[in-house]
Amino acid sequence: MTQKKFFKSVARVTRTFKIEAGPFRAQGPPAILVALSGVLVAAAIARAIVTSSDRLPETLREARALAQSMRRDAPRLQP
């Protein structure tokens, strides 16, 4: 009898689980999969940052220089 109650409560949780973010909406098992994949992606990004923390200042400096060079008001060389 306890298994029946357990599966009934799991079914209720999966039906009521909702994610709404702007135009994106998910409900039920797809919402659970989206949430789980979001957690996995965040964990992978955090691990990558920790692993390459010694190279992070150089990477950020290069990314900043790239962003500045792509701005419209950045100084250009005259031909």
PDB file of N, CA, C and O in Angstrom:
ATOM      1  N   MET A   1       0.812  -1.190   0.000  1.00  0.00           N
ATOM      2  CA  MET A   1       0.000   0.000   0.000  1.00  0.00           C
ATOM      3  C   MET A   1       0.858   1.257   0.000  1.00  0.00           C
ATOM      4  O   MET A   1       0.444   2.283  -0.541  1.00  0.00           O
ATOM      5  N   THR A   2       2.045   1.197   0.596  1.00  0.00           N
ATOM      6  CA  THR A   2       2.890   2.393   0.656  1.00  0.00           C
ATOM      7  C   THR A   2       3.439   2.754  -0.723  1.00  0.00           C
ATOM      8  O   THR A   2       3.649   3.931  -1.016  1.00  0.00           O
ATOM      9  N   GLN A   3       3.672   1.757  -1.567  1.00  0.00           N
ATOM     10  CA  GLN A   3       4.152   2.044  -2.917  1.00  0.00           C
ATOM     11  C   GLN A   3       3.106   2.813  -3.709  1.00  0.00           C
ATOM     12  O   GLN A   3       3.435   3.729  -4.463  1.00  0.00           O
ATOM     13  N   LYS A   4       1.864   2.442  -3.537  1.00  0.00           N
ATOM     14  CA  LYS A   4       0.790   3.126  -4.247  1.00  0.00           C
ATOM     15  C   LYS A   4       0.729   4.596  -3.831  1.00  0.00           C
ATOM     16  O   LYS A   4       0.573   5.475  -4.679  1.00  0.00           O
ATOM     17  N   LYS A   5       0.851   4.863  -2.542  1.00  0.00           N
ATOM     18  CA  LYS A   5       0.850   6.244  -2.052  1.00  0.00           C
ATOM     19  C   LYS A   5       2.065   7.005  -2.570  1.00  0.00           C
ATOM     20  O   LYS A   5       1.965   8.175  -2.940  1.00  0.00           O
ATOM     21  N   PHE A   6       3.211   6.332  -2.594  1.00  0.00           N
ATOM     22  CA  PHE A   6       4.435   6.983  -3.079  1.00  0.00           C
ATOM     23  C   PHE A   6       4.290   7.399  -4.536  1.00  0.00           C
ATOM     24  O   PHE A   6       4.571   8.546  -4.884  1.00  0.00           O
ATOM     25  N   PHE A   7       3.854   6.476  -5.391  1.00  0.00           N
ATOM     26  CA  PHE A   7       3.723   6.797  -6.811  1.00  0.00           C
ATOM     27  C   PHE A   7       2.635   7.829  -7.070  1.00  0.00           C
ATOM     28  O   PHE A   7       2.737   8.620  -8.007  1.00  0.00           O
ATOM     29  N   LYS A   8       1.606   7.822  -6.252  1.00  0.00           N
ATOM     30  CA  LYS A   8       0.554   8.824  -6.388  1.00  0.00           C
ATOM     31  C   LYS A   8       1.091  10.215  -6.052  1.00  0.00           C
ATOM     32  O   LYS A   8       0.766  11.190  -6.729  1.00  0.00           O
ATOM     33  N   SER A   9       1.912  10.302  -5.007  1.00  0.00           N
ATOM     34  CA  SER A   9       2.483  11.601  -4.649  1.00  0.00           C
ATOM     35  C   SER A   9       3.509  12.060  -5.680  1.00  0.00           C
ATOM     36  O   SER A   9       3.601  13.257  -5.954  1.00  0.00           O
ATOM     37  N   VAL A  10       4.276  11.148  -6.253  1.00  0.00           N
ATOM     38  CA  VAL A  10       5.231  11.499  -7.300  1.00  0.00           C
ATOM     39  C   VAL A  10       4.486  12.015  -8.535  1.00  0.00           C
ATOM     40  O   VAL A  10       4.915  12.988  -9.156  1.00  0.00           O
ATOM     41  N   ALA A  11       3.390  11.377  -8.886  1.00  0.00           N
ATOM     42  CA  ALA A  11       2.589  11.822 -10.025  1.00  0.00           C
ATOM     43  C   ALA A  11       2.027  13.213  -9.770  1.00  0.00           C
ATOM     44  O   ALA A  11       1.972  14.034 -10.686  1.00  0.00           O
ATOM     45  N   ARG A  12       1.613  13.487  -8.553  1.00  0.00           N
ATOM     46  CA  ARG A  12       1.074  14.807  -8.212  1.00  0.00           C
ATOM     47  C   ARG A  12       2.165  15.877  -8.326  1.00  0.00           C
ATOM     48  O   ARG A  12       1.907  16.973  -8.824  1.00  0.00           O
ATOM     49  N   VAL A  13       3.368  15.569  -7.873  1.00  0.00           N
ATOM     50  CA  VAL A  13       4.477  16.523  -7.949  1.00  0.00           C
ATOM     51  C   VAL A  13       4.838  16.796  -9.400  1.00  0.00           C
ATOM     52  O   VAL A  13       5.068  17.948  -9.766  1.00  0.00           O
ATOM     53  N   THR A  14       4.892  15.773 -10.228  1.00  0.00           N
ATOM     54  CA  THR A  14       5.265  15.990 -11.626  1.00  0.00           C
ATOM     55  C   THR A  14       4.211  16.790 -12.378  1.00  0.00           C
ATOM     56  O   THR A  14       4.546  17.536 -13.298  1.00  0.00           O
ATOM     57  N   ARG A  15       2.951  16.650 -12.005  1.00  0.00           N
ATOM     58  CA  ARG A  15       1.891  17.440 -12.656  1.00  0.00           C
ATOM     59  C   ARG A  15       1.967  18.896 -12.250  1.00  0.00           C
ATOM     60  O   ARG A  15       1.719  19.777 -13.073  1.00  0.00           O
ATOM     61  N   THR A  16       2.305  19.170 -10.998  1.00  0.00           N
ATOM     62  CA  THR A  16       2.262  20.535 -10.487  1.00  0.00           C
ATOM     63  C   THR A  16       3.573  21.288 -10.689  1.00  0.00           C
ATOM     64  O   THR A  16       3.619  22.489 -10.423  1.00  0.00           O
ATOM     65  N   PHE A  17       4.618  20.649 -11.140  1.00  0.00           N
ATOM     66  CA  PHE A  17       5.910  21.307 -11.332  1.00  0.00           C
ATOM     67  C   PHE A  17       5.829  22.203 -12.563  1.00  0.00           C
ATOM     68  O   PHE A  17       5.524  21.727 -13.657  1.00  0.00           O
ATOM     69  N   LYS A  18       6.102  23.501 -12.392  1.00  0.00           N
ATOM     70  CA  LYS A  18       6.013  24.463 -13.492  1.00  0.00           C
ATOM     71  C   LYS A  18       7.242  25.362 -13.498  1.00  0.00           C
ATOM     72  O   LYS A  18       7.793  25.690 -12.447  1.00  0.00           O
ATOM     73  N   ILE A  19       7.664  25.757 -14.702  1.00  0.00           N
ATOM     74  CA  ILE A  19       8.724  26.748 -14.886  1.00  0.00           C
ATOM     75  C   ILE A  19       8.193  27.782 -15.862  1.00  0.00           C
ATOM     76  O   ILE A  19       7.728  27.442 -16.950  1.00  0.00           O
ATOM     77  N   GLU A  20       8.263  29.049 -15.466  1.00  0.00           N
ATOM     78  CA  GLU A  20       7.870  30.147 -16.343  1.00  0.00           C
ATOM     79  C   GLU A  20       8.974  31.192 -16.296  1.00  0.00           C
ATOM     80  O   GLU A  20       9.293  31.727 -15.235  1.00  0.00           O
ATOM     81  N   ALA A  21       9.554  31.475 -17.458  1.00  0.00           N
ATOM     82  CA  ALA A  21      10.597  32.494 -17.560  1.00  0.00           C
ATOM     83  C   ALA A  21      10.367  33.264 -18.859  1.00  0.00           C
ATOM     84  O   ALA A  21      10.742  32.802 -19.937  1.00  0.00           O
ATOM     85  N   GLY A  22       9.757  34.426 -18.753  1.00  0.00           N
ATOM     86  CA  GLY A  22       9.447  35.212 -19.944  1.00  0.00           C
ATOM     87  C   GLY A  22       8.472  34.456 -20.827  1.00  0.00           C
ATOM     88  O   GLY A  22       7.437  33.993 -20.348  1.00  0.00           O
ATOM     89  N   PRO A  23       8.784  34.324 -22.109  1.00  0.00           N
ATOM     90  CA  PRO A  23       7.868  33.600 -22.999  1.00  0.00           C
ATOM     91  C   PRO A  23       7.981  32.077 -22.865  1.00  0.00           C
ATOM     92  O   PRO A  23       7.143  31.349 -23.397  1.00  0.00           O
ATOM     93  N   PHE A  24       8.989  31.600 -22.174  1.00  0.00           N
ATOM     94  CA  PHE A  24       9.210  30.161 -22.026  1.00  0.00           C
ATOM     95  C   PHE A  24       8.383  29.624 -20.863  1.00  0.00           C
ATOM     96  O   PHE A  24       8.450  30.143 -19.749  1.00  0.00           O
ATOM     97  N   ARG A  25       7.607  28.584 -21.132  1.00  0.00           N
ATOM     98  CA  ARG A  25       6.823  27.931 -20.093  1.00  0.00           C
ATOM     99  C   ARG A  25       6.917  26.420 -20.277  1.00  0.00           C
ATOM    100  O   ARG A  25       6.839  25.906 -21.393  1.00  0.00           O
ATOM    101  N   ALA A  26       7.084  25.734 -19.173  1.00  0.00           N
ATOM    102  CA  ALA A  26       7.113  24.272 -19.204  1.00  0.00           C
ATOM    103  C   ALA A  26       6.392  23.756 -17.968  1.00  0.00           C
ATOM    104  O   ALA A  26       6.417  24.385 -16.910  1.00  0.00           O
ATOM    105  N   GLN A  27       5.750  22.603 -18.116  1.00  0.00           N
ATOM    106  CA  GLN A  27       4.993  22.035 -17.014  1.00  0.00           C
ATOM    107  C   GLN A  27       5.151  20.526 -17.022  1.00  0.00           C
ATOM    108  O   GLN A  27       5.207  19.898 -18.079  1.00  0.00           O
ATOM    109  N   GLY A  28       5.220  19.961 -15.842  1.00  0.00           N
ATOM    110  CA  GLY A  28       5.303  18.513 -15.700  1.00  0.00           C
ATOM    111  C   GLY A  28       6.706  17.979 -15.935  1.00  0.00           C
ATOM    112  O   GLY A  28       7.683  18.648 -15.599  1.00  0.00           O
ATOM    113  N   PRO A  29       6.824  16.784 -16.507  1.00  0.00           N
ATOM    114  CA  PRO A  29       8.137  16.178 -16.736  1.00  0.00           C
ATOM    115  C   PRO A  29       9.081  17.023 -17.606  1.00  0.00           C
ATOM    116  O   PRO A  29      10.277  17.051 -17.319  1.00  0.00           O
ATOM    117  N   PRO A  30       8.600  17.719 -18.665  1.00  0.00           N
ATOM    118  CA  PRO A  30       9.534  18.574 -19.402  1.00  0.00           C
ATOM    119  C   PRO A  30      10.142  19.674 -18.533  1.00  0.00           C
ATOM    120  O   PRO A  30      11.311  20.022 -18.701  1.00  0.00           O
ATOM    121  N   ALA A  31       9.361  20.217 -17.614  1.00  0.00           N
ATOM    122  CA  ALA A  31       9.886  21.250 -16.716  1.00  0.00           C
ATOM    123  C   ALA A  31      10.944  20.667 -15.786  1.00  0.00           C
ATOM    124  O   ALA A  31      11.941  21.323 -15.486  1.00  0.00           O
ATOM    125  N   ILE A  32      10.734  19.462 -15.339  1.00  0.00           N
ATOM    126  CA  ILE A  32      11.722  18.809 -14.474  1.00  0.00           C
ATOM    127  C   ILE A  32      13.012  18.568 -15.254  1.00  0.00           C
ATOM    128  O   ILE A  32      14.102  18.772 -14.720  1.00  0.00           O
ATOM    129  N   LEU A  33      12.902  18.139 -16.502  1.00  0.00           N
ATOM    130  CA  LEU A  33      14.093  17.913 -17.328  1.00  0.00           C
ATOM    131  C   LEU A  33      14.835  19.219 -17.600  1.00  0.00           C
ATOM    132  O   LEU A  33      16.066  19.241 -17.585  1.00  0.00           O
ATOM    133  N   VAL A  34      14.108  20.304 -17.847  1.00  0.00           N
ATOM    134  CA  VAL A  34      14.740  21.610 -18.074  1.00  0.00           C
ATOM    135  C   VAL A  34      15.475  22.062 -16.815  1.00  0.00           C
ATOM    136  O   VAL A  34      16.607  22.541 -16.896  1.00  0.00           O
ATOM    137  N   ALA A  35      14.847  21.915 -15.667  1.00  0.00           N
ATOM    138  CA  ALA A  35      15.488  22.308 -14.409  1.00  0.00           C
ATOM    139  C   ALA A  35      16.731  21.472 -14.134  1.00  0.00           C
ATOM    140  O   ALA A  35      17.760  22.004 -13.717  1.00  0.00           O
ATOM    141  N   LEU A  36      16.643  20.198 -14.361  1.00  0.00           N
ATOM    142  CA  LEU A  36      17.788  19.309 -14.130  1.00  0.00           C
ATOM    143  C   LEU A  36      18.939  19.635 -15.076  1.00  0.00           C
ATOM    144  O   LEU A  36      20.097  19.660 -14.658  1.00  0.00           O
ATOM    145  N   SER A  37      18.628  19.886 -16.348  1.00  0.00           N
ATOM    146  CA  SER A  37      19.699  20.229 -17.290  1.00  0.00           C
ATOM    147  C   SER A  37      20.306  21.577 -16.950  1.00  0.00           C
ATOM    148  O   SER A  37      21.505  21.772 -17.148  1.00  0.00           O
ATOM    149  N   GLY A  38      19.513  22.513 -16.444  1.00  0.00           N
ATOM    150  CA  GLY A  38      20.057  23.800 -16.009  1.00  0.00           C
ATOM    151  C   GLY A  38      21.042  23.647 -14.867  1.00  0.00           C
ATOM    152  O   GLY A  38      22.081  24.307 -14.841  1.00  0.00           O
ATOM    153  N   VAL A  39      20.717  22.781 -13.925  1.00  0.00           N
ATOM    154  CA  VAL A  39      21.631  22.523 -12.805  1.00  0.00           C
ATOM    155  C   VAL A  39      22.917  21.881 -13.306  1.00  0.00           C
ATOM    156  O   VAL A  39      24.003  22.233 -12.844  1.00  0.00           O
ATOM    157  N   LEU A  40      22.811  20.950 -14.238  1.00  0.00           N
ATOM    158  CA  LEU A  40      24.004  20.286 -14.779  1.00  0.00           C
ATOM    159  C   LEU A  40      24.888  21.262 -15.552  1.00  0.00           C
ATOM    160  O   LEU A  40      26.113  21.208 -15.438  1.00  0.00           O
ATOM    161  N   VAL A  41      24.287  22.144 -16.329  1.00  0.00           N
ATOM    162  CA  VAL A  41      25.064  23.142 -17.078  1.00  0.00           C
ATOM    163  C   VAL A  41      25.764  24.094 -16.117  1.00  0.00           C
ATOM    164  O   VAL A  41      26.933  24.427 -16.315  1.00  0.00           O
ATOM    165  N   ALA A  42      25.061  24.534 -15.078  1.00  0.00           N
ATOM    166  CA  ALA A  42      25.679  25.426 -14.091  1.00  0.00           C
ATOM    167  C   ALA A  42      26.846  24.741 -13.386  1.00  0.00           C
ATOM    168  O   ALA A  42      27.872  25.373 -13.136  1.00  0.00           O
ATOM    169  N   ALA A  43      26.701  23.465 -13.066  1.00  0.00           N
ATOM    170  CA  ALA A  43      27.787  22.723 -12.419  1.00  0.00           C
ATOM    171  C   ALA A  43      28.982  22.580 -13.357  1.00  0.00           C
ATOM    172  O   ALA A  43      30.128  22.685 -12.921  1.00  0.00           O
ATOM    173  N   ALA A  44      28.724  22.341 -14.635  1.00  0.00           N
ATOM    174  CA  ALA A  44      29.819  22.211 -15.597  1.00  0.00           C
ATOM    175  C   ALA A  44      30.557  23.533 -15.773  1.00  0.00           C
ATOM    176  O   ALA A  44      31.784  23.550 -15.873  1.00  0.00           O
ATOM    177  N   ILE A  45      29.822  24.632 -15.810  1.00  0.00           N
ATOM    178  CA  ILE A  45      30.463  25.950 -15.938  1.00  0.00           C
ATOM    179  C   ILE A  45      31.291  26.252 -14.701  1.00  0.00           C
ATOM    180  O   ILE A  45      32.414  26.742 -14.812  1.00  0.00           O
ATOM    181  N   ALA A  46      30.750  25.966 -13.529  1.00  0.00           N
ATOM    182  CA  ALA A  46      31.502  26.202 -12.295  1.00  0.00           C
ATOM    183  C   ALA A  46      32.769  25.360 -12.248  1.00  0.00           C
ATOM    184  O   ALA A  46      33.820  25.843 -11.826  1.00  0.00           O
ATOM    185  N   ARG A  47      32.680  24.122 -12.673  1.00  0.00           N
ATOM    186  CA  ARG A  47      33.867  23.259 -12.684  1.00  0.00           C
ATOM    187  C   ARG A  47      34.911  23.758 -13.679  1.00  0.00           C
ATOM    188  O   ARG A  47      36.108  23.720 -13.397  1.00  0.00           O
ATOM    189  N   ALA A  48      34.458  24.225 -14.838  1.00  0.00           N
ATOM    190  CA  ALA A  48      35.395  24.756 -15.828  1.00  0.00           C
ATOM    191  C   ALA A  48      36.092  26.001 -15.309  1.00  0.00           C
ATOM    192  O   ALA A  48      37.283  26.193 -15.553  1.00  0.00           O
ATOM    193  N   ILE A  49      35.366  26.845 -14.599  1.00  0.00           N
ATOM    194  CA  ILE A  49      35.978  28.052 -14.034  1.00  0.00           C
ATOM    195  C   ILE A  49      37.002  27.689 -12.973  1.00  0.00           C
ATOM    196  O   ILE A  49      38.085  28.272 -12.926  1.00  0.00           O
ATOM    197  N   VAL A  50      36.664  26.726 -12.120  1.00  0.00           N
ATOM    198  CA  VAL A  50      37.606  26.310 -11.078  1.00  0.00           C
ATOM    199  C   VAL A  50      38.840  25.668 -11.697  1.00  0.00           C
ATOM    200  O   VAL A  50      39.959  25.910 -11.246  1.00  0.00           O
ATOM    201  N   THR A  51      38.644  24.857 -12.722  1.00  0.00           N
ATOM    202  CA  THR A  51      39.763  24.159 -13.359  1.00  0.00           C
ATOM    203  C   THR A  51      40.713  25.130 -14.040  1.00  0.00           C
ATOM    204  O   THR A  51      41.930  24.965 -13.960  1.00  0.00           O
ATOM    205  N   SER A  52      40.176  26.128 -14.701  1.00  0.00           N
ATOM    206  CA  SER A  52      41.027  27.070 -15.441  1.00  0.00           C
ATOM    207  C   SER A  52      41.136  28.418 -14.740  1.00  0.00           C
ATOM    208  O   SER A  52      41.249  29.452 -15.398  1.00  0.00           O
ATOM    209  N   SER A  53      41.104  28.414 -13.424  1.00  0.00           N
ATOM    210  CA  SER A  53      41.140  29.675 -12.683  1.00  0.00           C
ATOM    211  C   SER A  53      42.469  30.412 -12.843  1.00  0.00           C
ATOM    212  O   SER A  53      42.501  31.638 -12.739  1.00  0.00           O
ATOM    213  N   ASP A  54      43.567  29.693 -13.095  1.00  0.00           N
ATOM    214  CA  ASP A  54      44.850  30.368 -13.276  1.00  0.00           C
ATOM    215  C   ASP A  54      44.907  31.118 -14.613  1.00  0.00           C
ATOM    216  O   ASP A  54      45.672  32.073 -14.746  1.00  0.00           O
ATOM    217  N   ARG A  55      44.121  30.705 -15.588  1.00  0.00           N
ATOM    218  CA  ARG A  55      44.094  31.374 -16.894  1.00  0.00           C
ATOM    219  C   ARG A  55      42.944  32.367 -17.027  1.00  0.00           C
ATOM    220  O   ARG A  55      42.819  33.032 -18.056  1.00  0.00           O
ATOM    221  N   LEU A  56      42.112  32.473 -16.013  1.00  0.00           N
ATOM    222  CA  LEU A  56      40.925  33.312 -16.099  1.00  0.00           C
ATOM    223  C   LEU A  56      41.229  34.804 -16.260  1.00  0.00           C
ATOM    224  O   LEU A  56      40.573  35.441 -17.084  1.00  0.00           O
ATOM    225  N   PRO A  57      42.179  35.406 -15.533  1.00  0.00           N
ATOM    226  CA  PRO A  57      42.436  36.835 -15.739  1.00  0.00           C
ATOM    227  C   PRO A  57      42.854  37.165 -17.177  1.00  0.00           C
ATOM    228  O   PRO A  57      42.413  38.170 -17.736  1.00  0.00           O
ATOM    229  N   GLU A  58      43.692  36.333 -17.766  1.00  0.00           N
ATOM    230  CA  GLU A  58      44.110  36.569 -19.147  1.00  0.00           C
ATOM    231  C   GLU A  58      42.929  36.441 -20.108  1.00  0.00           C
ATOM    232  O   GLU A  58      42.799  37.230 -21.044  1.00  0.00           O
ATOM    233  N   THR A  59      42.083  35.462 -19.881  1.00  0.00           N
ATOM    234  CA  THR A  59      40.914  35.258 -20.737  1.00  0.00           C
ATOM    235  C   THR A  59      39.959  36.435 -20.638  1.00  0.00           C
ATOM    236  O   THR A  59      39.451  36.912 -21.653  1.00  0.00           O
ATOM    237  N   LEU A  60      39.713  36.905 -19.424  1.00  0.00           N
ATOM    238  CA  LEU A  60      38.823  38.057 -19.253  1.00  0.00           C
ATOM    239  C   LEU A  60      39.405  39.314 -19.881  1.00  0.00           C
ATOM    240  O   LEU A  60      38.671  40.113 -20.462  1.00  0.00           O
ATOM    241  N   ARG A  61      40.718  39.497 -19.770  1.00  0.00           N
ATOM    242  CA  ARG A  61      41.363  40.652 -20.385  1.00  0.00           C
ATOM    243  C   ARG A  61      41.213  40.607 -21.902  1.00  0.00           C
ATOM    244  O   ARG A  61      40.933  41.629 -22.528  1.00  0.00           O
ATOM    245  N   GLU A  62      41.396  39.436 -22.491  1.00  0.00           N
ATOM    246  CA  GLU A  62      41.245  39.296 -23.940  1.00  0.00           C
ATOM    247  C   GLU A  62      39.787  39.499 -24.378  1.00  0.00           C
ATOM    248  O   GLU A  62      39.526  40.102 -25.419  1.00  0.00           O
ATOM    249  N   ALA A  63      38.854  38.996 -23.586  1.00  0.00           N
ATOM    250  CA  ALA A  63      37.432  39.187 -23.913  1.00  0.00           C
ATOM    251  C   ALA A  63      37.055  40.661 -23.836  1.00  0.00           C
ATOM    252  O   ALA A  63      36.285  41.150 -24.663  1.00  0.00           O
ATOM    253  N   ARG A  64      37.586  41.360 -22.861  1.00  0.00           N
ATOM    254  CA  ARG A  64      37.318  42.801 -22.737  1.00  0.00           C
ATOM    255  C   ARG A  64      37.903  43.553 -23.919  1.00  0.00           C
ATOM    256  O   ARG A  64      37.257  44.448 -24.463  1.00  0.00           O
ATOM    257  N   ALA A  65      39.112  43.205 -24.322  1.00  0.00           N
ATOM    258  CA  ALA A  65      39.742  43.861 -25.470  1.00  0.00           C
ATOM    259  C   ALA A  65      38.951  43.585 -26.746  1.00  0.00           C
ATOM    260  O   ALA A  65      38.803  44.473 -27.585  1.00  0.00           O
ATOM    261  N   LEU A  66      38.449  42.379 -26.898  1.00  0.00           N
ATOM    262  CA  LEU A  66      37.628  42.043 -28.066  1.00  0.00           C
ATOM    263  C   LEU A  66      36.333  42.847 -28.071  1.00  0.00           C
ATOM    264  O   LEU A  66      35.929  43.367 -29.111  1.00  0.00           O
ATOM    265  N   ALA A  67      35.684  42.952 -26.924  1.00  0.00           N
ATOM    266  CA  ALA A  67      34.437  43.721 -26.834  1.00  0.00           C
ATOM    267  C   ALA A  67      34.688  45.197 -27.131  1.00  0.00           C
ATOM    268  O   ALA A  67      33.868  45.836 -27.790  1.00  0.00           O
ATOM    269  N   GLN A  68      35.800  45.748 -26.659  1.00  0.00           N
ATOM    270  CA  GLN A  68      36.111  47.151 -26.930  1.00  0.00           C
ATOM    271  C   GLN A  68      36.415  47.366 -28.408  1.00  0.00           C
ATOM    272  O   GLN A  68      36.055  48.407 -28.957  1.00  0.00           O
ATOM    273  N   SER A  69      37.057  46.428 -29.053  1.00  0.00           N
ATOM    274  CA  SER A  69      37.383  46.593 -30.470  1.00  0.00           C
ATOM    275  C   SER A  69      36.149  46.486 -31.359  1.00  0.00           C
ATOM    276  O   SER A  69      36.163  46.976 -32.489  1.00  0.00           O
ATOM    277  N   MET A  70      35.088  45.858 -30.873  1.00  0.00           N
ATOM    278  CA  MET A  70      33.874  45.709 -31.676  1.00  0.00           C
ATOM    279  C   MET A  70      32.895  46.870 -31.490  1.00  0.00           C
ATOM    280  O   MET A  70      31.904  46.953 -32.216  1.00  0.00           O
ATOM    281  N   ARG A  71      33.148  47.758 -30.542  1.00  0.00           N
ATOM    282  CA  ARG A  71      32.261  48.906 -30.332  1.00  0.00           C
ATOM    283  C   ARG A  71      32.360  49.866 -31.505  1.00  0.00           C
ATOM    284  O   ARG A  71      33.414  49.979 -32.131  1.00  0.00           O
ATOM    285  N   ARG A  72      31.274  50.555 -31.803  1.00  0.00           N
ATOM    286  CA  ARG A  72      31.257  51.486 -32.928  1.00  0.00           C
ATOM    287  C   ARG A  72      32.100  52.726 -32.655  1.00  0.00           C
ATOM    288  O   ARG A  72      32.715  53.263 -33.576  1.00  0.00           O
ATOM    289  N   ASP A  73      32.140  53.185 -31.424  1.00  0.00           N
ATOM    290  CA  ASP A  73      32.874  54.402 -31.101  1.00  0.00           C
ATOM    291  C   ASP A  73      34.357  54.151 -30.790  1.00  0.00           C
ATOM    292  O   ASP A  73      35.066  55.059 -30.357  1.00  0.00           O
ATOM    293  N   ALA A  74      34.814  52.924 -31.010  1.00  0.00           N
ATOM    294  CA  ALA A  74      36.222  52.603 -30.777  1.00  0.00           C
ATOM    295  C   ALA A  74      37.077  53.284 -31.856  1.00  0.00           C
ATOM    296  O   ALA A  74      36.671  53.358 -33.015  1.00  0.00           O
ATOM    297  N   PRO A  75      38.240  53.773 -31.477  1.00  0.00           N
ATOM    298  CA  PRO A  75      39.107  54.418 -32.475  1.00  0.00           C
ATOM    299  C   PRO A  75      39.542  53.434 -33.554  1.00  0.00           C
ATOM    300  O   PRO A  75      39.899  52.293 -33.262  1.00  0.00           O
ATOM    301  N   ARG A  76      39.509  53.887 -34.796  1.00  0.00           N
ATOM    302  CA  ARG A  76      39.894  53.058 -35.949  1.00  0.00           C
ATOM    303  C   ARG A  76      41.152  53.653 -36.598  1.00  0.00           C
ATOM    304  O   ARG A  76      41.414  54.852 -36.501  1.00  0.00           O
ATOM    305  N   LEU A  77      41.909  52.792 -37.251  1.00  0.00           N
ATOM    306  CA  LEU A  77      43.068  53.258 -37.989  1.00  0.00           C
ATOM    307  C   LEU A  77      42.589  53.905 -39.293  1.00  0.00           C
ATOM    308  O   LEU A  77      41.712  53.378 -39.978  1.00  0.00           O
ATOM    309  N   GLN A  78      43.177  55.049 -39.617  1.00  0.00           N
ATOM    310  CA  GLN A  78      42.813  55.735 -40.842  1.00  0.00           C
ATOM    311  C   GLN A  78      43.684  55.207 -41.993  1.00  0.00           C
ATOM    312  O   GLN A  78      44.888  55.023 -41.812  1.00  0.00           O
ATOM    313  N   PRO A  79      43.089  54.959 -43.179  1.00  0.00           N
ATOM    314  CA  PRO A  79      43.876  54.418 -44.289  1.00  0.00           C
ATOM    315  C   PRO A  79      44.776  55.464 -44.921  1.00  0.00           C
ATOM    316  O   PRO A  79      45.502  55.163 -45.868  1.00  0.00           O
TER     317      PRO A  79
END
